[in-house]
Amino acid sequence: MNNITHKSPSYRMAVAQAVVSVSREETIAAIREGKVPKGNVFEMSRAAGLLAIKNTSNVIPDC
């Protein structure tokens, strides 16, 4: 491993975007209104993203 203690911290930002296709308009309305029976779709996607970030080193070699 290389010694990187001399490197200064750097600020990085990532932006993600998705397209969701559903078969019924009622589904989109339920998502927008927060009435999905299983809970908030956006909070679940954030949690899934955090889990994916934590597993990056297991998926990408030499990361």
N, C-alpha and C positions, 0 to 999 in steps of 0.2 A: 504494500500500500504506500501511496505517496503522502508525504507530510503536507497538509494544507493549512496548518495553523497560521501561516503568514497571510493568507487570503482574507480580504475584507468581505463582510457579508454583502450580498446583493439582493435587491428587491426584484421579485418576479411575479408576474400575474398571468393567469390563464383564463380564457373565456370559452365557455362551452355553449353549444346551441344544438337544439334537437327539433325534429319535425315529428309530430305525433299524428298518426292516421287512425281513425276509428270509424266503425261502420254506422254509428248512429249519432245524430246531433245531441240527443239527450245525454250521452256520455260526456261530451264536451261541456254541456251546461252544468252537469253535476260536478265536474272537476272545477270549473270556474266558481261555482257557488259553495264549494267545500262540502258537498253532500254525498261523497262516495262512501258506501257502507264500510269499506275497509280502512278508511282514514284519509288523511291529507296526502294526496299524490305527490305534491312537491316536497314535502318534508321527507317522505320515504325515498325520493330520488336523491335528496341531499345526503341522507344516511348511507345510501348505496354508494354514492360517490366518495364519501369519506372512507368507507371500507375498501373501496378499490384503490384509493391513494395509499392506504396502509399496506396493501399487498403488492404494490408496484415492484418492489425488489424481488418478490417471488415469481413474478411473471416476466420481467425484462432482465435478461442476463447483464451482469456487470453494472447494475444500477445502484 
